[in-house]
Amino acid sequence: MWHEEQLLIDGALVEAEDGRSYETESPSTEEVLGVAADATVGDVQRAIGAARRAFDTTDWSRDVALRQRCLHQLHQALADNKDKVADILVHEAGAPRSIIEGAQLAGPTAVVKWHADLLDSYEFTEDLGNIEAYGSQHHRWVEKEAAGVVAGITAYNYPIQLALAKLAPALAAGCTIVLKGAPQTPWATLALGNLVAEHTDIPAGVVNVITSSDNEVSAELTRHPDVDVVSFTGSTPVGRAIMNAASATVKRVFLELGGKSAFVLLDDGDPNLAAMICAYAVTSHSGQGCAITSRLVVPRDRYDDIVDLTRTFLSGINYGDPNDPTVMMGPLISAQQRDKVAGYVDRAVGEGAKAVVGGRPPEHLAKGYYYEPTLLAGVDENAAVAQDELFGPVLVVLPHDGDEDAIRVANNSIYGLSGAVIGTDHQRALSVARRIRAGTMMVNGGLWYAPDAPFGGYKQSGIGREMGAAGLEEFLERKTLAEPAG
């Protein structure tokens, strides 16, 4: 399988200090795939230094035409090498081939092109007109400038999407970047370094790509004084730690964190549609997605019927080898993650919940970190399994007593990343969706994911937005200038 094992630092593909490496494995077979460079704190300091030099001493931040050309080259490289990158995602991340055309690869590839095209029309200046002060006219305007050196830190679940949702807008804005991938999926991240080095004119130091098994490497990115922006995707507890570390140098932070999104079925909604969408969503990539709707909130007087209907859909999910194009759900990323999910389910059942379907690792799959698609009924809305982000294929069904109660249940969470509402009266469903505190909402099956759609959360689901013009502006500073008019 094609892959890259080396880091990209200052324009060169290099080994880590002392030749350090660590193993990457297949979550579907538990077999070691190979090794990847294991960056040290020294390596990341060199990468930060390269990014700082490239930002401070080259024209990258001011040359829009060069940035646009390089983004188009990166898009073409991703398109030309899509099969190679897809193989990495299937074998290293456990992503089923059936979802590669979505947010795993095709979607983020489009994100790169969208940002390249955006540079045709994006206005980096804004005229404020004239004001009169002290007896004379003064002309004012705003210039939007690159924010500086970016530390991009990503999670394992959608490694290409998460990386490109940071890389593309940062480059379009004129920033330089040190991109660090998750330790569980190093080849996916290092593949991007290879494509940048081998297929684009991106100058040395503008993009640096590192992987490491050492948490101190990520910590250094969040506290180093030469980093201006930290863009992080991952868990809320880690996001809190990053905010704390970044505060010492008052860095700008973008945080795309956890979610426990609610799918609300109103009393006039189609239960078949709700059950089908929820069953698919919670098993997509084994539930390893922050925006997945893992709480199904349904009318109390129809609760048992909807639980039974959802059981039917979940029981029909084909799971197993992610290399099989008919499989909809693959493994969890690791034994640790599988044990975490199992622990939550076991605790819920011990507290009185019922595993209507699933609730254990499958007996017929002896190898791999699999967990059965699981439906839990009889769960208290404040139970850990209904409040915490599991990152597993577990759906809890909660009752509501009308629209007001449904909104209350949906908002009973520290998170506010995504959600959904289904109802025959579209305006009523839209009204409910607007009162749920979440950054993205599906109304009657409408899909929001696209390169131009801002994504991010309310409450402890994060700060800021990525993708869309709003995502670009996370990497821009605004400078207000004035001169005598006339």
N, C-alpha and C positions, 0 to 999 in steps of 0.2 A: 504494500500500500504506500502510495506517495505520501511523504510527510516532510516536515522541516523540524530538525532537532535543535537548531541554533537560535540564539537571541539576535535581535537587530538593534545595534547600538551605534549611533553616529554614522549611519550609512553602510555599515558592514555587518554581515552575518558572522557571529563569533560564538565561541564557547563561553560558558560561565567561568568565573575565576577558578583556577585549579582544576579545570575540566569537570566540575561538579555536574552530576545529572541525577535524575530520579525516574522511576518507572511510571508509565501510564498503562492502564489496563482497560479491558473491555468489560463493562458492567453486565453484558448479556452472557458472557462465557467465563468470566473471572480470569481470563488469560492475560498475561502481560503482552502488550502490543509492541513495546519498545521503550525507549528512553527519550527524555527531553532535558534541555539545559536547565539546571537548578540555580537560578541567579542568587547572588549574595547581596548584602547591603552595599558592598563596594560596587557591584555591577549596576545597581539601581542609581547609585550616586553618579556613576559615569554617564548613565543615560540621562539623568536630570541635567547634568552639566552640558551634555550635547544639545539637549532641547533648549536650554537657556542661551547657549551661544548662537544657535540657529535663529532664535527669536530676536536676540539683541543685535546681531551683527550682519544679518542678511536681509534681503528685500522680501522674503516670504510673506510677511504680514501685510505688505503694501502692494503686492503683485497679484491682483485678482485674476488676470489672464492665466498666469502660471498655475495658480491654485485650481482654476477650472479645468485646465488641460490635464493636470495630474489626477484630479478626481475622475475625469472621463477615462483615463488610462487604468485607474484602479477598478472602475466598473467593468471595463472590458476584460481585464485580467480575471476578475471573479466569474464573469460569464464564460470565458474560455476554459476555465479550470473548475467549473461547477461540479463535474462528476468526481474529481479528485477530492474536493472539499466535502462533498456529500458523503463519500466513503468514510472520511474522518469522523463526521458527525454521527453516522450510523454506528461505527465501531467504538469510538471513544466516548461519545455522549449518550449512546444508547437510543438515539432518536430514530423512530421508525421511518423507513423510506416514504411512507404514505404522507408524512408531514413535511418533507424536505421542501416541497414547492411552496409552503407557506412561510411562517415566520422564522423557520430554521435557516433558510438560505436564499430562496427566491425573493422574499420580502426585503431582507436587509441589503441584498444586491441592488434592488430598486431604490433603496434609501440613498445609496451613493450617487446614482444617476440624478435623483431628484435634487440633491444638494448642488451637484454640478450645474444643472439647468437653472436652479434658483439664482445663481450668480449672474445670469443674464438680466435679471430684473430687480434684484434686491437693491434697495437704496441705502447706501452706507452714509449718506448725509441727509439731514432734515433741516430745511430752512424755517427759521422762526420769525422772519421779517424784522422790521425796524421798531425801535422804541425811542421815545424822546426822553432825555435825561440831562439835567444841568444845561438846558438851552441848546442842545444839539441832538442830532439823530445818530443812532447806533444800530448797526446791522448785526444780527445774531444767528448762529446756526449750530447744529449738533453734528458731530462726526462720530460714527460708530467704529471703534477700533478693536482689534483682537485683544482678548483679556490677558494673554501671555502663555505661560507654560501650563499645560493641563496634565494632571494625573488621572488616567482613566482606569478604573478598577472594576472588573466584571465578574459575574457569577457563571456557574457551569451549565445551567439548564438550556440556555439559547446562546451559546458562546459567540457565534458569528453575529447574530442580531445585536446583542448587547455591545459588542465591540464596535460594530459599524455605526450604531446609533450614537456613539461618542466620537468616533474617529471622523466620520464624514462631516458633521457640522463644525467640529473643532478646526478641521483643515479648511473648510469653506470660509470660516470666520478669520482665518489667518493665524491661528494658534499653532504652537508646536505641542507634541504630546509624548508622554511615556504611557504606553498601554500595557497593563498587567492583567493577564488572564487568570482564571481560576486554576488552582493546582490540579483539579480533577480532569481538566480538559486542555492540557498544554499544547497538543498538536493543532487543535483548532485555532488557537491564538497565534502560534508561531507560523502557521500557514499564511496568515495575513502579512506577517513580517517578510516572508519569502516573496509574496506577490508585490509588495511595495518595493523591495530591493531589486527584484529581477525584471519588473514590468512597468515601472513608472519613473518619471523624472523628479520625483519628490527629493529635494536636496538632503544631504546628509544632516542628521540631527533633528530634522522636522518630525519624523516618526521613529519612535524607538519602541520595540516590542520585547517584553520580558515575561518569563514564567518562573515560578519558584514554589517550593514546598515550605518556605520559611515565612511565617506571618510577619516577621520583622521587616521584610521587604515592602509589604503593603503599608506597614506602619510608617516607614521612612518616607514613602510617597505622601502621606497625609500631613507630615510635620516639617518637611524640608523647606527652608525659607525661600528657595528658588522656584517652588511650585506655587502658581497663582490661583489655580482652580482645581478642586478635586471633584471628579464626576464618578459616582459610585453606584453600582447596582448590586443589591444583595439584601441581607436580612436587616430588620429594624434594629436589633441589638448592636450589630456591627456599625450601622449607620449612626447610632448614638455615639459610639466610641470615636468615629471619624469626625463628627461635629466637635467633640471635645478636643481631639488632637489638632484639628485645623484652627481652633480658636486662638491658639498661642500666637499665630502669625496672621490671624484674621483673614484666612483664605475664603474665597467664595466656594460654596459647596453646592453641588447638585446631588440629590439623593433619590434614587428610585428603589423603594424598600418593599416591605412585605404587604400581603393582602389576605383578606378573608371575606371575599366578595359574596354578596347576597344576590340570589336569583329569585325575584318576587313574582309569584303567580297570583294575579287578582282573581276575584270570584267569577268574573266573566271571561277569563283567559282560557286558552286551549291547553289542557293538561298534557296532551300528547306532544305538543311542540316543546313545552317546558321540560318534560321528562327526557325527551330525545336530546335537546341541546345540552342539558345538564350532564347527562350520561356521557356524551361525547367530550364535553369540556373537561370534566374532572378526570378523565382517563387520557386526555391528550398529553403525550409525553409523560405518562404516569402521574399526572397531576403536578408535575414540576414546573409550575408557572405562577407568577405572582398575581396575575389578573384573573385566574381561574375562579369561576363561581362555584365555591365549595359548600355554600349554604343554600339550600332550596327552601324557600319560605312560602307556604301554601295555606289555603283556607282550612281552618280547623275542621269544618264539617265535611271536607273531602279528603282529609289527611290519609286515611287508610287506603282509599282507592288510588291516590296519587303515589303513595309509597309502593303499592303493588305494581303500578304502571312503570314506575322508575326502575323497579327491580327487573322487570322484563327487558327494558332497554340495556341496563348495565350487564345483565346476564348474557346479552348478545355481543358484547365487545370482544373482538378477537385480539388476544394478546399473546406475546411470545417473542420470537426471534425478530429483532428490528430490521434485519436484512430481507425479510419476507414482505413483499409489497402489499400483501393482503392484511398484514398485521396493523392494528390501529394503536396498540399500546405496547411499549417495550419495558425495559427494566428501570428501576431506580438507579441512581448514580453509584451507590456504594452499599456495602453491608451496614455501615453506620446509619445511612439514611433509611434503609429498610427497617432496621431495628427501631429507629425513632418513630416511624409511622406505626409499626406494630405496637409499640408501647402506648401510644395515644389511644389506639383502638381497644387494646386490652383494658386499659384504665376505664374507658367509657363503658364497655360491657360490664365491667366490675361494678360500675356505679348505677347500672340498671338499663343502659341502652341495649338495643337489639341489633345485631349484625344480620340484616335481612338477606344480604348476599355478601360473599367474600369474608374478609376479616382475618386473613392469614396468608402466609406465603403459599403459592400453589405447589401441591405435591408432585405434579407431573413435570415440573421444570426443576431438575436437580441442580443445574448450574445457572448462575446469574442471580441478580439482586431483584427478583420479581416479588410483587405483592398483588394479591387479587383485587380487581375492582370491587370496592366495598361501599355498601349503603347502610347507614346507621339511622335507625328510627328510635323514638322515645328519648331523645337527647335534650337535656336542659340547655336553654339558649346561652347560659353562662358557663357551661362546662368547658373544660380546656379544649376538647376536641371541636367545639363550636366557636371558640375564640382565638385559638392559636393557629398560626400558619403551619400546616403539616408538610407541604410539598410532597404529597402522595395522592394516590387515586381513591380518596375517601370523600364521600358526599354525605352530609347530614341533612335531614329533613326536619324543619321546624314549623310549627303551626302559627297562623296569625288569625286575628279576629276582626278583619276589615282593613281598609286602606291605612288608617291612622296607625293601627297596631303593626301593620306590615312595615311601614316606614320606621317605626320605633325599633322593631327587631333588626331591620337592615342596618340601622345606624348604631345598634348596640355592639360597637366594635372600636378598638383603638385604631383600626385601619380604615382607609377610604380610597382604595385604588380603582376598583371597577364595580360593575354590577349589571343587573338586567331586570326588566319589567315586561311582563306579557299580560295584555288585556284586550278584549274585543273593542272597547271604546278607546280609540287611539289617544284622544286628547286627555282622557282620564289617566291612561298609562303614562303619558308624557308628563302629566302633572306630578304623579308619584315619583317618576325618575328624577325630576328636577329637585325634589325634596330629599333625595338620598345623597349623602355627603360623600361623593366619589368623583374621581377625575375622569372616568370614562363610563358610559352607560349604553347598554344595548336595549333598544325599545322595540318590542315585537320582532325580534330576530335581526335587527339592523346591525351590520358589522362596521366597526369604526377603524380597525387597523389598516393603516396605509402610511406611506412616507410623509404625507402632508398633514397628518392628524397628530396634534400634540398629545403626549402620553405622560402621565404622572399622577400623583395622588394627593388626597387631602389627609389631614391629621398625621398619624405616624406612618403613613405610606410614603412619605417623602416630601421633598422640597424641589420645586421647579418642574420643568417639562422637557422632554426630549422628543425629537422629530418635529416636523413642521417648522415654520418660521420661528415659532417660540423656542424650539430646540436650538436653532442657530444662535438666537440672542442670549442663550445661557453662556455663550463664549465670547460675548462682546461687551466692551465698556463704552460708555457714552461720555464724550467730551464736548462741553459747551464752549463755543468761541464767540468773540465779539470784536468788531472793528468799527471805526468811525464810518458812517454811511456817506455816500456821495462821492 
